Amino acid sequence: MQPTVKCPKCLIETEITLVLTAQSNQNVIFTCPRCNFEMKDIHTSKG
């Protein structure tokens, strides 16, 4: 079972691999499959 992410708008929980898209510049895009809320440029750190 994959970890889940909760949408900040509609609060649905979805598997992380279905809602996060990694970009080459180490940013991440979150897209909710239910309400289409999108959050861009989520900064991550290499680890």
N, C-alpha and C positions, 0 to 999 in steps of 0.2 A: 504493500500500500504506500502510495506517495504522500508526502506532506501536503497539507492544504493551505490555501490562502483565502482570506475573507475579504470580499469586496467592501471598500469603505462607504459605498453608496447604498447598495441594496442588501448587504450583509450575507449574501450567499457564499458558501464555502465550496471551493473547486480545487481539484488537484493542481499543484504548482506547475506541472509540465503543460497543462492545458491553457493557462492564463498568462504565463510570463514568456516573453521573447527576449533573448539576449542579443545585444548589438555588439559589433566589433570594437566599439570604443568603451566597452565595459559598462555601458548603461543597460538598463532593463526597461521594457515596456510591459505594463499590466493592462490586459483587456478582459473585461467581464463578459462572459458568454450570455448572461441573462439580461443585463441592463445596458450593455455596451459602454459602460464607463471606461475611460482610458486614462491612464497615468503614464506619462513619458518621462524620460531622463531620470529614472530612479538610479542614483549613483550606488555603485558597489565597490568593494575593495578586493584586490587579489588576495588570496589567502591560501 
